[in-house]
């Protein structure tokens, strides 16, 4: 039997992404709970494994969620109610699979198709909000309905600035190919165009319902909004886990565009099966930066209050849109100056 | 109308305060079985000296939750028994008792397996319940310094 498939770059990419994203997710959720607790004079998860700082509490919670009975209530639209979380998590995580982890570890084998993969990952990410609206509609509950309506409104606030900041970086690099984008970042993209980075971060916080913009599923107003009727595995796939997968994909994209992706200065990597360690090092570096970015989003929970919906919309249209247009102008100017 | 600069400053301030607390947390969590809060005054379990009791029933009348029932005794008197399922430890009964027959304790860590065990008869009121110390613990207290609460270990 031929064991060559064990060194297939696509297999390794797939396994790495699944394993690493799971670990990153657990770490970020743990960090979110611990950070919020530290700021709020509490301790946070502690009693399950005190030596590890309560890290295993997350596994215990996940186990509890998975074995608890998923309830589909009377009056829900069964089909969408049950498939909504699956659609949600598929879209949220699938987006990150379209971006290469290192120059050779990637799912899209054809180099000429990589630019489409980058654009398509952004499109898939923006479809997540539609999955949220589907979930909210199918639950047939007024809180879920209000949450879904809020989510639909917030999309109008962040979608255009997000696309414009993406456009700004694409203009700056002059290419859509992720490999070339990483090569062009002699300085991290966040320093080349800080405005676009700021807009992308704020729009990501809106898109993934991070704290100043946790409006669609804010517990104080709408009882976790679209997800209010979910429990068990549905909750894991949508609110308790799927939302973090969306954050992971957005952070992954942001790391590629703004933080230099897998690029380490003065480090050239060989071809895949021969220089395996080099590729794993690059992948680890990429995922480390992604984790740090996700931790920043998690940390916002400890620092920020929640904005009102109309204030958010005003901020989106009057502030963020103007900033993103300025970011595009900045990129065009830089391009003409010739950096 | 708040200016943009004010909003930006407020956002950065919020992040700064959170980061400071994150780096140097000021926790006031009391790890209960291993640490116990030291209260200055504590109203707890209510005891009874039946010899002093005059059966005036003022305690049963003043009780805001009707927790006290007067049990007939063989000597034709009536003595109070407290239902701790109802008692809110307000100690009104102790305050009103003209003969000082009821006495206060600071035993507050009370637990029962069954609600029937919570109903104390006068005989059971005579002896304070035994407190079992399963864990070694330290006494702590929360002190406020410039409006910031701090947990301080008090010497036992």
HADDOCK unambig.tbl for C-alpha pairs under 7 A between the chains (distance, minus, plus):
assign (segid A and resid 35 and name CA) (segid B and resid 22 and name CA) 6.34 0.50 0.50
assign (segid A and resid 38 and name CA) (segid B and resid 21 and name CA) 6.65 0.50 0.50
assign (segid A and resid 38 and name CA) (segid B and resid 22 and name CA) 5.52 0.50 0.50
assign (segid A and resid 38 and name CA) (segid B and resid 25 and name CA) 5.33 0.50 0.50
assign (segid A and resid 38 and name CA) (segid B and resid 27 and name CA) 7.00 0.50 0.50
assign (segid A and resid 39 and name CA) (segid B and resid 18 and name CA) 5.86 0.50 0.50
assign (segid A and resid 39 and name CA) (segid B and resid 21 and name CA) 4.99 0.50 0.50
assign (segid A and resid 39 and name CA) (segid B and resid 22 and name CA) 5.37 0.50 0.50
assign (segid A and resid 39 and name CA) (segid B and resid 25 and name CA) 6.35 0.50 0.50
assign (segid A and resid 41 and name CA) (segid B and resid 25 and name CA) 6.52 0.50 0.50
assign (segid A and resid 41 and name CA) (segid B and resid 26 and name CA) 5.44 0.50 0.50
assign (segid A and resid 41 and name CA) (segid B and resid 27 and name CA) 4.07 0.50 0.50
assign (segid A and resid 41 and name CA) (segid B and resid 28 and name CA) 5.84 0.50 0.50
assign (segid A and resid 42 and name CA) (segid B and resid 27 and name CA) 5.40 0.50 0.50
assign (segid A and resid 42 and name CA) (segid B and resid 28 and name CA) 6.58 0.50 0.50
assign (segid A and resid 42 and name CA) (segid B and resid 29 and name CA) 5.67 0.50 0.50
assign (segid A and resid 43 and name CA) (segid B and resid 27 and name CA) 6.91 0.50 0.50
assign (segid A and resid 43 and name CA) (segid B and resid 29 and name CA) 6.66 0.50 0.50
assign (segid A and resid 302 and name CA) (segid B and resid 18 and name CA) 6.50 0.50 0.50
assign (segid A and resid 303 and name CA) (segid B and resid 14 and name CA) 5.69 0.50 0.50
assign (segid A and resid 303 and name CA) (segid B and resid 15 and name CA) 5.49 0.50 0.50
assign (segid A and resid 303 and name CA) (segid B and resid 18 and name CA) 5.23 0.50 0.50
assign (segid A and resid 304 and name CA) (segid B and resid 14 and name CA) 6.79 0.50 0.50
